[in-house]
Amino acid sequence: MRSFVFFSAFVATLSFSTFAQSSLTGTIRFTIDEVCPGAEVKLTGPQQFSALSNSDGTYSFNDLTVAGRYMLSAGFLGYETFYEEFEISDQQIQEASAMVIDHVFEEDTEMDDIIVQGWGKSGKPLEEEIVSVDVVNTQLIESNAIINASDAIERVPGIVIVDGQISVRGGGGYAYGTGSRVTLVIDDVPILTPERNEILWDFVPLETTDQIEVVKGSSSVQYGSSALNGIVHARTRWPERNSKAQTRIRTFSTFYDKAYQEDYRSAQWWQTPDTGNSFQSFPHSVGFSYYNGKHYAERNLDVVFGAFATTDQTHIVEEFNHRIRGSVRMRWTPEKFDRFNMQLSVLSMYRHRSNIFIWNGDSSEILMPLASYRVRYQYAMIDPVLTYYLGEKRNQKLQLISRFYLDKALNGIGNRNNESYQIYNDLRYFNEFGNIFSFVGGITNRQMIVRANALRGFFPDGTNTFRYGELSGYGNLDIKLDRLVINSGFRFESYIIDEPTAQLINDTSINSVADTLNPQGRFLFSKPVFSIGANYSLSKRSNLRISFGQSFRVPSIAERFVDQTVENTLRIRPNPTIRPEAGFSMEFGYKYHTTFKKTLNIYADAAIFYQSFTDMIEFQFGVDPTDTIPLGFQANNVNKARILGYELSLSSSGKIGKVPLNALIGYTYTFGGDASKNEEYNRLGPLIRDAFGAYHISNQEQADFQQVQRENSILYGILNYRWRHLLKADVNTGYGKWTAGFVYRYYSYLDRIDDVFTFESFSYTAALGRYRENRQFKGEHFLDLKTGINFNEKTSLSFVAQNVFNRFIVIRPGKANPPRTYTLQVTFEF
């Protein structure tokens, strides 16, 4: 590290002075030739000050009136924090000495704090967070040859992703394509589709992503409805602060082995010659990603380009997903008006895919769908961000964060001709009051328009357009008192719908409880929520945390109104009577953070969590004998859900000597109780009792319950589609030019599913029942192996084998997981 520390004393005779004080100034630079605006500079000691360096890299503290020992620190994301200790004497105070401390950053080649946003909207070190936050970095993504964000998030302890639907610590069941209980955030802006409120994992630009943060627990205070169970925040990267452009290209190819063991080998459709589309004649995935970033110092401009393309035919005979994605992101600060900053991001994607609902039957039909449909979609979003600093110290700023989003079906097949628009505006105010208080508050407005043929049947005039909006105000306060960090927040949010939709929802002929559901007419839902938490530093290496957060979720348009049939086999039924869900989560946790020989960063974490939800929405699969198409899906309320459990995790990044060691390991135990079936779960005592009692459930008790669902069984009150035990490990190491690692995942036996899967009258439902009988109440094990070689600093090759034992595994009911696959990836940097 190059540091320039200059101490100069300027003595002046103040004949009529009534007050003596010293000052401290300096300049922070990235390099000798390039200043660093926006560096966080703090002075601690008998007096405390903080500031951000100005556009010319300078800072100043002019009110030093107390002698003593001081510590100056200067930090900037991606660079090693600078510390300098010095002393100010009484004589220097009386003589009004002016001191100068300059610093030139070096890129942090060793360890630095992991900075996350967590519950707040301003960054803080990971160990100071008041909730559980896991970080997925680019090393994990690239070492596993991951091309979809959901595959990266699925590595995180306590996370289950089924058909794109994410559940955090058992906070969600099975919901196909509608109503996510977790909000996806890309660069500070939440994004869920307006029609279905689902996460578009394909839309996350992994090629430009720096890290992904997974916040566990209720987060509606921070990001509103649909953050009921947590947040997934993808933060894209900016280029390094030098004049060289950085370019990165990844190419990858995935191929599938024979289909499982001999019992299911007859399902291997790709061993039969195919006369159709050659790209769909065998399962495979081929594609590339591209990143280019450059910092233009002379213009104060950062520019990032990203591109991605793939053709993907899965192991299911008619399931494919072809995507083309492109993005550009710019950040500019005018030289003559450096308090102003402007960002602009544009992201667009074309996708052609098929949706699979359930397999066709057992044995040879296990990899053939009973029903599927193809869709072509165009997605786009434009994000302008304006930032204005209100003072020279840059501890106050206003931000206007906006987004224009659209998605449009391009094929127009049957009832699947739809389009959605969303305009999002968030006016935020940030203020740091010295080193103690920091506040973030703002007003958010979101307007959405949804047009879909599947909605047409509800309006007598044939209208197929829904319009609704959201208006909310929020505030979040951080207080830091020596070792204690306190965070509190509030939000009030209202959903407003257009008059035709209001009349529809309040029509008692189709909605028998309309008056109790929507007493405010056009106001579909309004609710205040509150959160509070604290983090106490027991030592420099260990922290205790506790948190409480309220949350809510408004049902999506699709959950209420979509009425759709698929190939006259399955029906997605509407449910206008569905109610909004609300709840809260609590957590008590302990985190230990240390470094090994300054080269290995280690985090160990333990947490106990409790979640309580009223009117939780579950997407249930069942039979309606009065319907001409009896088999189908419908969103329904589970009156009272109570979820209790604990989680242990360990993560590391860095090296031991010359050997890299990057790991993310975690075990989660979750007990989900349905208090509408077992009223005892309305009290915490019986829930704790059964949570301990259900840690191990014998095979005999499982068998007895599956035959006769006795109400006195502990399984009777368990929520559907929850895995009590989850164990995950992703470890990567190596030596010299070589890397190696493994991924292990364990899902315990799925205790309860929808009763329809026990029906023998349908071959496609009976197939799951027979599969579960064959498992004999055993869980599922996944093992992946990976290796690679770095030919030089700019070229590397990696190889990943997934499901190495080629086991037949079913995590999502009615759809088989892939057999053994092989992925080859080549990465170029220049």
KOLDORO-308142 format. One line per 2 residues: for each residue x, y, z of C-alpha. Coordinates in steps of 0.001 Angstrom, whole numbers, padded with zeros to 6 digits. Layout:
<setis>
X Y Z  ...
</setis>
This chain:
<setis>
000000 000000 000000  001241 003470 -000839
000291 006011 001813  001292 009653 001953
001016 011015 005461  002026 014639 005876
001795 016419 009219  002281 020204 009015
001833 022726 011818  000888 026269 010887
001301 028581 013867  -000533 031891 013943
-000728 034560 016614  -004365 035204 017509
-004233 038378 019615  -007971 038617 020132
-008924 034967 019877  -011583 033741 022279
-011650 030146 020896  -008818 027824 019748
-009242 024873 017372  -007253 022705 014982
-008220 021297 011606  -007561 018137 009606
-007687 018023 005816  -006501 015693 003099
-007017 014167 -000329  -008107 010602 -001074
-006979 009116 -004384  -007502 005894 -006325
-004061 006389 -007923  -001491 009183 -007949
-003255 010651 -010979  -006897 009960 -010075
-008801 011381 -007124  -011479 009402 -005250
-014789 011226 -004775  -017314 009650 -002428
-014837 007895 -000099  -016179 007460 003434
-013834 009285 005832  -014308 008968 009609
-012483 010482 012562  -012941 008837 015964
-011511 009756 019352  -012395 012447 021903
-014453 013994 019069  -016134 012149 016188
-016731 013317 012617  -017606 011701 009295
-017772 012923 005697  -017591 011815 002094
-014703 013102 -000009  -015653 015801 -002533
-015371 015579 -006319  -011678 016572 -006059
-011091 013826 -003455  -010676 016250 -000546
-012147 016151 002950  -011883 018456 005949
-012675 018479 009682  -012367 022023 010999
-013668 021907 014561  -011047 019935 016516
-011120 021478 020000  -010223 018541 022283
-006713 017096 022634  -006113 013341 022636
-005504 010291 020452  -007523 010028 017219
-008066 007400 014529  -008689 008382 010912
-010221 005836 008525  -010977 006073 004810
-012909 003425 002919  -014291 002812 -000548
-016086 -000324 -001760  -013591 -002761 -003322
-010516 -001174 -001651  -008785 -001925 001608
-009848 000427 004394  -007084 002852 005414
-006390 003555 009107  -004045 006170 010602
-003657 006831 014336  -002260 010161 015578
-002338 012486 018568  -003347 016139 018950
-001739 018026 021819  -003115 020965 023796
-000404 023132 022232  -001635 022258 018720
-005154 023198 019739  -004013 026551 021124
-001837 027253 018088  -004712 026303 015688
-002531 023764 013912  -003654 022578 010482
-002855 018911 009827  -002865 017071 006510
-003344 013325 005977  -003521 012106 002376
-004063 008567 001175  -003736 006617 -002080
-005821 003433 -002245  -004560 000121 -003433
-007038 -002527 -004584  -007807 -004830 -001678
-005899 -008000 -002448  -006566 -009547 000945
-009688 -009335 003100  -012344 -006647 003321
-015744 -006455 004964  -018660 -007837 002978
-021045 -004912 002582  -024776 -005694 002367
-028018 -003722 002473  -030099 -006215 004437
-033106 -004585 006093  -031958 -001032 005433
-031324 000742 002146  -027768 001796 002969
-024827 -000567 003185  -023265 -001950 006343
-020793 -004765 007159  -022368 -008219 007089
-021630 -008902 010764  -023550 -005758 011829
-026795 -006826 010121  -029813 -007427 012370
-031272 -010202 010174  -029815 -013261 008454
-028193 -012334 005152  -026357 -014752 002864
-024172 -013547 000003  -023725 -015354 -003317
-020599 -014047 -005014  -019294 -014382 -008559
-016844 -017098 -007496  -019716 -019439 -006542
-021564 -018641 -009769  -018608 -019240 -012047
-017175 -022296 -010287  -020524 -024068 -010751
-021002 -022878 -014357  -024338 -021333 -013335
-026294 -019453 -016012  -029575 -018829 -014162
-029962 -016823 -010943  -032308 -019382 -009388
-029579 -022048 -009547  -027247 -019697 -007664
-029801 -018807 -004971  -030706 -022471 -004505
-027198 -023022 -003053  -028068 -020819 -000059
-028972 -022611 003219  -032681 -022651 004029
-033729 -021875 000440  -035903 -024099 -001735
-036770 -023136 -005320  -039411 -025235 -007067
-040388 -024275 -010634  -039059 -020773 -010033
-040997 -020316 -006787  -038725 -019554 -003844
-039402 -020479 -000220  -037221 -019119 002598
-037128 -021319 005715  -040476 -022935 004932
-042227 -019584 004462  -043818 -020696 001185
-045337 -023855 -000224  -045861 -024751 -003861
-047146 -021994 -006163  -046705 -022544 -009875
-045942 -019253 -011633  -048028 -016979 -009389
-047650 -014923 -006275  -044054 -014975 -005064
-043698 -014482 -001317  -040140 -013178 -001849
-039308 -009986 -003734  -036527 -009801 -006312
-034608 -006508 -006220  -032194 -005461 -008974
-030030 -002461 -008056  -032392 -001123 -005358
-035609 -001504 -007384  -038055 -004372 -006712
-039217 -006290 -009775  -042085 -008771 -009937
-044286 -009283 -012988  -047446 -007115 -012783
-049846 -009916 -013756  -048563 -012829 -011683
-046243 -011204 -009128  -043641 -013830 -009981
-039847 -013626 -010098  -038240 -013703 -013535
-034992 -015468 -012675  -033969 -015474 -016355
-034095 -011676 -016307  -031325 -011289 -013694
-028166 -010325 -015666  -025629 -012683 -014082
-023022 -011551 -016622  -022896 -008102 -014955
-023837 -009113 -011393  -021320 -008425 -008631
-023080 -010225 -005766  -026548 -011450 -004770
-027793 -010913 -001227  -030497 -013143 000252
-032323 -011502 003173  -034302 -014004 005243
-037471 -012936 007000  -040300 -010429 006647
-039182 -007403 004637  -042374 -005574 003662
-041207 -002493 005566  -038298 -002196 003164
-039870 -003178 -000171  -043624 -003473 000334
-046049 -006242 -000569  -044610 -009600 -001674
-041519 -009217 000518  -043436 -011326 003039
-040754 -014008 003292  -037586 -012173 002293
-035612 -010341 -000405  -033214 -011445 -003136
-031093 -008411 -004075  -028915 -008630 -007192
-026312 -005880 -007330  -024580 -005321 -010660
-020950 -004268 -010846  -019255 -001093 -011966
-015869 -001195 -013777  -012590 -000831 -011923
-011203 002669 -011490  -008631 002640 -014251
-008581 003584 -017909  -008468 000009 -019198
-011607 -001706 -020430  -012361 -005060 -018806
-013921 -007744 -020992  -015090 -011156 -019884
-016576 -013905 -022065  -017985 -017224 -020837
-018979 -020023 -023183  -020698 -023150 -021899
-022235 -026377 -023085  -024279 -028939 -021109
-025133 -032508 -022145  -027230 -035203 -020481
-026252 -038780 -019672  -028544 -041813 -019913
-031837 -041478 -018075  -031365 -042646 -014485
-031172 -046267 -013400  -032565 -049180 -015360
-036041 -048877 -013811  -036573 -045582 -015633
-034327 -046129 -018670  -037413 -046627 -020875
-038250 -042950 -020323  -035143 -041875 -022261
-036833 -040347 -025295  -033588 -039041 -026825
-032375 -042544 -027679  -035109 -042723 -030353
-034437 -040982 -033705  -036345 -037713 -033897
-037667 -036284 -037126  -038587 -032890 -035716
-036509 -029868 -034813  -032870 -030951 -034477
-032340 -028608 -031521  -035003 -030542 -029619
-033897 -034032 -030626  -031690 -034430 -027538
-031354 -032582 -024203  -028597 -029986 -024122
-027749 -026371 -023346  -025328 -024189 -025311
-024617 -020502 -024924  -022343 -017635 -023923
-022245 -014525 -021747  -020359 -011250 -022297
-019289 -008421 -019996  -017470 -005217 -020861
-016865 -002334 -018488  -014779 000816 -018675
-014205 003880 -016509  -013598 007114 -018453
-011763 009234 -015890  -011628 012346 -018059
-015434 012332 -018358  -016344 010947 -014904
-018239 008248 -016786  -018671 004509 -016163
-020131 002273 -018867  -021024 -001430 -018610
-022295 -003693 -021406  -023676 -007194 -020916
-025037 -009886 -023228  -026254 -013448 -022838
-027711 -016066 -025193  -028564 -019732 -024806
-030598 -022520 -026336  -031753 -024971 -023690
-033630 -028244 -024273  -034176 -030035 -020971
-034615 -033716 -020142  -038409 -033314 -020456
-039358 -034096 -024045  -041222 -030843 -024777
-039579 -028523 -022255  -037194 -025884 -023589
-036096 -022358 -022712  -034290 -020213 -025290
-033140 -016740 -024245  -031336 -013679 -025584
-030554 -010893 -023109  -028721 -007588 -023402
-028000 -004694 -021056  -026186 -001382 -020793
-025562 000628 -017637  -024034 004118 -017338
-023066 006419 -014461  -022049 010047 -015008
-021049 012931 -012746  -020767 016395 -014399
-017357 017925 -013764  -018750 021392 -012981
-021697 020145 -010950  -020284 017288 -008907
-023141 017163 -006418  -025286 015702 -009170
-025024 012096 -010332  -027016 010322 -013036
-027374 006612 -013775  -029201 004901 -016598
-029736 001162 -016977  -031445 -000630 -019847
-032145 -004376 -019768  -034037 -006373 -022376
-034687 -010083 -022983  -036412 -012268 -025559
-037540 -015686 -024359  -039161 -018643 -026107
-040057 -021396 -023691  -042543 -024119 -022882
-044308 -024538 -019547  -044755 -028010 -018061
-047416 -028755 -015445  -047164 -032470 -014667
-045741 -035678 -016108  -047905 -037966 -018233
-047573 -041086 -016110  -045222 -043664 -014669
-042252 -045534 -016142  -041748 -044701 -019843
-043948 -041575 -019601  -042179 -040053 -016634
-040276 -037586 -018871  -043292 -036748 -021044
-045704 -033951 -020031  -049413 -034426 -019599
-049945 -030798 -020584  -047657 -028019 -021766
-047811 -024826 -023771  -045316 -022601 -025566
-044918 -018875 -025132  -042755 -016188 -026710
-042160 -013122 -024577  -040332 -009828 -024832
-039238 -008172 -021581  -037657 -004748 -021140
-036955 -002271 -018369  -035386 001190 -018292
-034051 002498 -014966  -033036 006172 -014662
-031588 007211 -011282  -030900 010816 -010284
-028846 011617 -007169  -028246 015047 -005650
-025994 015664 -002633  -027367 018408 -000382
-024112 019523 001226  -020356 019596 000823
-019949 016815 003409  -022161 014595 001227
-023907 013109 004236  -027306 014070 002825
-028734 013205 -000561  -031940 012968 -002536
-032507 010176 -005017  -035193 009653 -007605
-035143 006000 -008631  -037458 005107 -011493
-038305 002138 -013652  -040376 001573 -016752
-041092 -002122 -017265  -043020 -004031 -019906
-043577 -007628 -020913  -045535 -008784 -023920
-046532 -012184 -025274  -045536 -012369 -028941
-047262 -015558 -030073  -050878 -014784 -029134
-051924 -018441 -028852  -055399 -018956 -027411
-055892 -017250 -024051  -052204 -016517 -023647
-052173 -013194 -025497  -051259 -010675 -022806
-049084 -007669 -021997  -048187 -005802 -018828
-046766 -002373 -018048  -045355 -000913 -014864
-044088 002547 -013943  -042207 002768 -010651
-040941 005910 -008884  -039188 006062 -005518
-038142 009429 -004079  -035631 008740 -001286
-033939 010960 001253  -030706 009867 002987
-029139 011607 005967  -026227 010615 008195
-026166 012528 011475  -022533 012232 012526
-021475 008706 013369  -024614 007837 015339
-027751 008234 013223  -028562 007441 009616
-032022 007777 008125  -033579 006654 004859
-037125 007645 004004  -039230 008167 000960
-042391 007919 -001065  -043026 005166 -003598
-045595 005132 -006369  -046207 002240 -008738
-048748 002086 -011565  -049574 -001169 -013398
-051669 -002118 -016400  -052399 -005745 -017277
-054146 -006876 -020461  -054833 -010583 -020899
-057361 -012690 -022751  -057447 -015048 -019785
-059102 -012232 -017822  -061738 -011405 -020441
-064551 -013611 -019125  -065055 -011649 -015914
-066349 -008433 -017486  -069742 -008437 -019236
-068476 -006034 -021912  -065515 -008285 -022736
-062949 -005947 -021171  -059620 -007618 -020500
-057715 -004782 -018824  -056898 -004377 -015144
-055404 -001160 -013801  -054113 -000812 -010285
-051521 001137 -008379  -049625 001346 -005127
-048728 004374 -003034  -046564 004074 000063
-044435 006045 002460  -041582 004533 004444
-038765 005358 006808  -035799 003477 008230
-033533 004662 011051  -030164 003207 012041
-028652 004125 015411  -025070 003148 016233
-023990 003474 019842  -020487 002116 020348
-021101 -001685 020169  -024884 -001491 019669
-026674 -001034 016342  -030442 -000461 016394
-032626 -000457 013290  -036297 000495 013134
-038565 001044 010178  -042129 001666 009159
-044189 001625 005975  -047764 002472 005069
-048952 001151 001737  -052238 001367 -000163
-053323 -000510 -003262  -055821 001289 -005482
-057694 -000359 -008348  -059678 001063 -011250
-063471 001304 -011095  -064344 -001706 -013324
-062042 -003952 -011323  -063437 -002587 -008054
-066953 -003371 -009196  -065858 -006861 -010174
-064163 -007632 -006854  -067105 -006207 -004912
-069712 -008114 -006949  -071369 -010341 -004359
-072680 -012648 -007089  -069146 -013959 -007677
-067554 -012923 -004407  -069730 -013800 -001425
-067471 -012038 001070  -066865 -008911 -001009
-068131 -006519 001666  -065704 -007846 004263
-062793 -008116 001849  -062944 -004677 000250
-064870 -002295 002505  -063044 000721 001056
-064292 000355 -002501  -061416 001132 -004859
-058872 000634 -002085  -058013 -003010 -002443
-055714 -003058 000557  -054077 -000640 002988
-051816 -001562 005850  -049115 -000095 008110
-046184 -002366 009000  -043319 -001965 011435
-039907 -003526 012027  -037295 -003240 014752
-034042 -005019 015484  -030695 -004726 017210
-027152 -006009 016794  -024722 -006029 019716
-020998 -006572 019247  -019801 -008915 022005
-016240 -008518 020747  -014406 -007556 017579
-015281 -010986 016177  -018755 -011865 017472
-022208 -010278 017289  -025657 -011011 018711
-028769 -009926 016813  -032522 -009921 017359
-035264 -008710 015032  -039024 -008443 014567
-040677 -007517 011275  -044269 -007320 010070
-045254 -008100 006494  -048137 -008532 004100
-048934 -009590 000551  -051749 -008647 -001802
-052937 -011470 -004099  -051861 -011102 -007706
-054275 -010526 -010574  -053561 -014074 -011774
-054369 -015616 -008390  -057727 -013838 -008303
-058931 -013901 -011878  -057025 -016104 -014324
-059309 -018797 -015756  -057394 -020939 -018196
-057383 -024472 -019589  -054348 -026295 -020890
-054937 -028787 -023705  -058380 -029596 -022231
-056569 -031560 -019518  -055839 -029103 -016696
-057621 -025999 -015548  -056285 -023010 -013638
-059308 -021829 -011676  -059891 -018256 -010493
-060591 -017357 -006879  -061986 -013814 -006515
-062651 -014443 -002807  -058994 -014877 -001919
-057870 -012598 000903  -054569 -010695 001393
-052118 -012426 003687  -050230 -010831 006548
-047810 -011902 009232  -044543 -011300 011012
-041188 -012962 011565  -038802 -012994 014513
-035167 -014055 014708  -032445 -014390 017303
-028962 -014989 015941  -025237 -015088 016648
-022465 -014431 014116  -018746 -015042 014507
-016363 -013406 012035  -012641 -013908 011845
-009744 -014043 009425  -007036 -016670 009191
-003571 -015225 008579  -005246 -012209 006941
-005995 -014275 003830  -009090 -016341 004739
-012363 -014695 005682  -014628 -016911 007862
-018219 -016378 008992  -020075 -018759 011333
-023739 -018132 012062  -026529 -019628 014191
-030151 -018441 014181  -033513 -019368 015706
-036508 -018122 013707  -040291 -017946 014072
-042807 -016936 011383  -046554 -016395 011798
-048933 -015815 008880  -052684 -015270 008652
-054541 -016155 005444  -051364 -017561 003883
-051987 -018255 000194  -051186 -021736 -001143
-051528 -022812 -004786  -053382 -026106 -004348
-053749 -028967 -006807  -057009 -030896 -006675
-060121 -032293 -008319  -063477 -030549 -008747
-066019 -033235 -009711  -068521 -030565 -010854
-066132 -029223 -013494  -065966 -030644 -017026
-062177 -030507 -016561  -061950 -031833 -012990
-058161 -031665 -012463  -056680 -028238 -011805
-054954 -025602 -009696  -056413 -022863 -007517
-055001 -020340 -005036  -056565 -020670 -001584
-055991 -019241 001875  -054462 -021326 004661
-055969 -019618 007669  -053077 -019692 010115
-049511 -020838 009497  -046893 -021042 012258
-043276 -021855 011341  -040469 -022481 013830
-036905 -023635 013320  -033201 -022969 013463
-030289 -022639 011063  -026525 -023184 011300
-024193 -021959 008569  -020503 -021494 007784
-018951 -019558 004916  -015383 -018793 003926
-013570 -016976 001142  -009889 -016439 000477
-006782 -018617 000792  -004837 -020699 003260
-001340 -020008 002080  -001507 -020695 -001649
-004588 -022912 -001411  -007952 -021198 -002083
-010914 -022188 000074  -014366 -020877 -000749
-017295 -022529 000983  -020963 -022039 001829
-022355 -024701 004183  -025617 -024726 006100
-028207 -026858 007863  -031824 -025732 008387
-034534 -027386 010455  -038080 -026130 009838
-041361 -027147 011433  -044406 -025656 009720
-047682 -025946 011614  -051187 -025277 010290
-053116 -023741 013181  -056394 -024085 011301
-055989 -027889 011584  -054389 -027934 015014
-055638 -025018 017103  -052955 -025684 019724
-050454 -024049 017374  -052016 -020684 018157
-049925 -020940 021317  -046157 -021033 021163
-045758 -023785 023777  -047428 -026606 021817
-045664 -025465 018649  -042269 -025734 020351
-043241 -029119 021789  -044193 -030540 018388
-041232 -028909 016660  -038926 -030916 018938
-041148 -033978 018619  -041108 -033865 014825
-037315 -033663 014548  -037370 -037400 013935
-040567 -039099 012761  -040358 -042873 012534
-041132 -044759 009334  -043954 -046551 011125
-045620 -043300 012113  -045227 -042024 008554
-046776 -045214 007163  -049675 -045139 009614
-050468 -041524 008781  -050328 -042044 005013
-052896 -044833 005336  -055228 -043100 007802
-054701 -039389 008429  -055359 -039440 012152
-055854 -036069 013804  -053770 -037107 016807
-050706 -037611 014583  -048041 -034916 014661
-048140 -035036 010843  -051785 -033954 010738
-051002 -030311 011498  -047896 -029999 009292
-048122 -027591 006345  -047974 -029010 002816
-044814 -028957 000720  -042291 -028297 003485
-038965 -030052 003986  -038124 -030311 007692
-034397 -030932 007121  -032214 -029158 004562
-028456 -029602 004356  -026351 -027801 001751
-022628 -027530 001096  -020748 -025830 -001736
-016970 -026141 -001360  -014309 -025041 -003822
-010536 -025360 -003424  -007477 -026179 -005524
-003742 -025827 -005887  -001629 -024028 -008429
-003471 -023855 -011717  -006049 -026461 -010711
-009351 -026041 -008887  -011700 -028685 -007509
-014835 -028861 -005405  -018195 -030409 -004740
-021830 -029489 -004088  -023962 -031588 -001751
-027663 -031070 -001005  -030048 -033074 001149
-033856 -032692 001229  -035713 -034723 003841
-038871 -036647 002962  -041767 -034371 001968
-044231 -035116 004778  -047430 -033726 003271
-048644 -033017 -000257  -052064 -032421 -001813
-054387 -035397 -001396  -054999 -035606 -005150
-051598 -037261 -005576  -052932 -040334 -003810
-055723 -040837 -006365  -055261 -044023 -008367
-057891 -042999 -010950  -055375 -040744 -012735
-052126 -042265 -013976  -050294 -038955 -013729
-051212 -038476 -010045  -050804 -042123 -009087
-047232 -042022 -010432  -046178 -039674 -007634
-047852 -041861 -005017  -045900 -044893 -006219
-042681 -042915 -006286  -043195 -041827 -002684
-043929 -045411 -001636  -040701 -046556 -003273
-038734 -043922 -001351  -039891 -045493 001954
-039836 -042068 003665  -036181 -041441 002819
-034882 -038035 001787  -033154 -037033 -001429
-029394 -036611 -001880  -027702 -034567 -004604
-023976 -034661 -005310  -022175 -032564 -007924
-018438 -032561 -008638  -016437 -029795 -010286
-012887 -029175 -011413  -011034 -026645 -013522
-007712 -025283 -014698  -006465 -021720 -015028
-004182 -021753 -018058  -003113 -018185 -017273
-004592 -015060 -015709  -006937 -014577 -018652
-008088 -018060 -019680  -009653 -020846 -017651
-011607 -024048 -018248  -014012 -025731 -015835
-015991 -028969 -015814  -019046 -029733 -013670
-020863 -033063 -013292  -024289 -032817 -011635
-026199 -035711 -010052  -023063 -037823 -010398
-024811 -041002 -009219  -027543 -040497 -011838
-030336 -040997 -009300  -034027 -040570 -010141
-035082 -037652 -007926  -038372 -035778 -007638
-038368 -032521 -005662  -041259 -030819 -007434
-044316 -033134 -007319  -045146 -034407 -010795
-041853 -033458 -012440  -038570 -035390 -012385
-035237 -033731 -011722  -032574 -034060 -014446
-030382 -037166 -014739  -026590 -036850 -014682
-025380 -033862 -016710  -021971 -032623 -017818
-021133 -028942 -018283  -017977 -027593 -019913
-017208 -023895 -019513  -014416 -021735 -020927
-013763 -018212 -019644  -011694 -015510 -021383
-010632 -012180 -019917  -008877 -009374 -021732
</setis>
